[in-house]
Amino acid sequence: QVQLVESGGGSVQAGGSLRLSCAASGVNISSWYMGWFRQVLGKEREGVAAMPPGIPGTYYADSLKDRFTIFRDNAKNTLYLEMSSLQPEDTAMYYCAAARVGPGQRMRYIKGLGSTLPEFGFWGQGTQVTVSS
C-alpha cells in the first residue's frame, strides 16, 4: 500500500523559508515520478515541481523555479521541497504525489508545470503553508 506523508508546513513571514518533506512507504521513490502540488481553497490544484526517476532533470512552475527546489533522498525514501523567499501568494495546501512509470501509463497535462507527465495517482494528505506579509 502506497503511503505519502507530508510534513514541514507552517506559518512564516514573507521572505522566509521552509522545507517540506514527504516520507514514502509502499513505493520506491527512486523508481517513480515524484511531484509537489499546491492548492488554494476554491482553486484548482496546480503542479509546483516534479522529477522523473532514474534520469536527471526536473520540472518547475515558471514562476517558482528560482525560489523552489525539489530533490529526494533515496536512502530515506523521502522527497523534499525547499522553498525560499516565500510570498503571501505561496499560501496553499501542499501535496506530495507519486506516479507509476511504465508501458500503458496514462499521461496527463499538469497545470502549473506546463508539461504532460505520467498521471499522479497517489497523494498525501497535504501540509499547509501560510505566508504572512
VEXDREN-2710 file (C-alpha; in Angstrom, 1 decimal):
% VEXDREN-2710
k/r/px/py/pz
1/GLN/0.0/0.0/0.0
2/VAL/1.4/3.4/-1.1
3/GLN/1.6/6.0/1.6
4/LEU/2.9/9.5/1.3
5/VAL/3.1/11.6/4.5
6/GLU/4.0/15.3/4.2
7/SER/5.5/17.4/6.9
8/GLY/7.3/20.7/7.3
9/GLY/4.5/23.2/6.6
10/GLY/3.7/26.1/8.9
11/SER/3.4/29.8/9.1
12/VAL/6.2/32.1/8.1
13/GLN/6.6/35.7/7.2
14/ALA/7.2/36.9/3.7
15/GLY/10.8/36.3/2.7
16/GLY/11.1/33.3/4.9
17/SER/11.9/29.7/4.0
18/LEU/10.5/26.3/4.6
19/ARG/11.5/22.7/3.7
20/LEU/8.7/20.3/3.1
21/SER/9.3/16.6/3.4
22/CYS/7.3/13.6/2.0
23/ALA/8.1/10.3/3.6
24/ALA/7.1/7.5/1.3
25/SER/6.2/3.9/2.0
26/GLY/5.0/1.2/-0.3
27/VAL/6.8/2.9/-3.2
28/ASN/10.4/3.2/-4.1
29/ILE/10.6/6.9/-4.9
30/SER/13.8/6.4/-7.0
31/SER/11.7/4.4/-9.5
32/TRP/8.6/6.6/-9.7
33/TYR/7.8/10.1/-10.9
34/MET/7.5/12.3/-7.8
35/GLY/6.0/15.7/-7.5
36/TRP/4.7/18.5/-5.4
37/PHE/1.4/20.2/-6.0
38/ARG/-0.4/23.0/-4.2
39/GLN/-4.0/24.1/-3.9
40/VAL/-5.6/27.3/-2.7
41/LEU/-9.1/26.8/-1.3
42/GLY/-11.6/27.2/-4.1
43/LYS/-9.0/27.0/-6.9
44/GLU/-7.7/24.2/-9.0
45/ARG/-4.7/22.2/-7.8
46/GLU/-1.5/23.0/-9.7
47/GLY/1.9/21.5/-10.2
48/VAL/4.8/23.1/-8.3
49/ALA/7.7/20.7/-9.2
50/ALA/8.3/17.2/-10.4
51/MET/11.2/14.9/-11.0
52/PRO/11.4/11.7/-13.1
53/PRO/13.1/8.5/-11.9
54/GLY/16.5/7.5/-13.0
55/ILE/17.4/10.5/-15.1
56/PRO/18.5/14.0/-14.4
57/GLY/16.0/16.8/-14.8
58/THR/13.2/18.5/-13.0
59/TYR/10.1/20.3/-13.9
60/TYR/9.1/23.6/-12.2
61/ALA/6.3/26.1/-12.5
62/ASP/8.0/29.0/-14.3
63/SER/7.2/31.5/-11.5
64/LEU/8.7/29.3/-8.8
65/LYS/11.9/27.8/-10.3
66/ASP/14.1/30.5/-8.9
67/ARG/12.8/30.0/-5.4
68/PHE/11.8/26.3/-5.1
69/THR/13.9/23.2/-5.3
70/ILE/12.7/19.6/-5.5
71/PHE/15.0/16.8/-4.5
72/ARG/14.9/13.4/-3.0
73/ASP/16.9/11.2/-0.7
74/ASN/16.6/7.7/-2.0
75/ALA/18.2/6.2/1.1
76/LYS/15.5/7.7/3.2
77/ASN/12.8/7.2/0.6
78/THR/11.9/10.8/1.1
79/LEU/11.0/13.7/-1.3
80/TYR/11.7/17.3/-0.4
81/LEU/10.7/20.7/-1.5
82/GLU/13.0/23.6/-0.4
83/MET/11.1/26.9/-0.6
84/SER/12.8/30.3/-0.1
85/SER/11.8/33.9/-0.4
86/LEU/8.2/32.9/0.3
87/GLN/5.5/35.3/-0.5
88/PRO/1.8/35.5/0.6
89/GLU/0.7/34.2/-2.8
90/ASP/2.6/30.9/-1.9
91/THR/0.0/30.3/0.8
92/ALA/-1.7/27.0/0.0
93/MET/-2.0/23.3/0.9
94/TYR/1.0/21.5/-0.5
95/TYR/0.7/17.9/-1.6
96/CYS/3.2/15.2/-2.4
97/ALA/2.3/12.8/-5.2
98/ALA/3.7/9.8/-7.0
99/ALA/3.2/8.4/-10.5
100/ARG/4.0/5.0/-11.8
101/VAL/6.2/4.8/-14.8
102/GLY/5.8/2.1/-17.4
103/PRO/4.1/0.8/-20.5
104/GLY/0.5/1.9/-20.8
105/GLN/0.8/4.5/-18.1
106/ARG/-1.8/7.3/-18.7
107/MET/-0.3/10.7/-19.4
108/ARG/-1.8/13.9/-18.2
109/TYR/-1.2/17.6/-18.8
110/ILE/-0.1/19.1/-15.5
111/LYS/-1.3/22.6/-14.9
112/GLY/1.4/24.8/-13.5
113/LEU/4.2/22.7/-14.8
114/GLY/3.1/23.1/-18.4
115/SER/4.1/19.6/-19.2
116/THR/2.5/16.3/-19.9
117/LEU/3.7/13.7/-17.4
118/PRO/2.5/10.3/-16.1
119/GLU/-0.7/10.7/-14.2
120/PHE/-0.1/11.1/-10.5
121/GLY/-2.3/8.6/-8.9
122/PHE/-1.1/8.5/-5.3
123/TRP/-1.4/11.5/-3.0
124/GLY/-0.5/12.5/0.5
125/GLN/-2.9/14.3/2.9
126/GLY/-1.1/17.7/2.4
127/THR/0.7/20.2/4.6
128/GLN/-0.5/23.8/5.0
129/VAL/1.9/26.6/4.2
130/THR/0.8/30.1/5.3
131/VAL/2.9/33.2/4.4
132/SER/2.0/36.5/6.1
133/SER/3.1/39.9/4.8
END
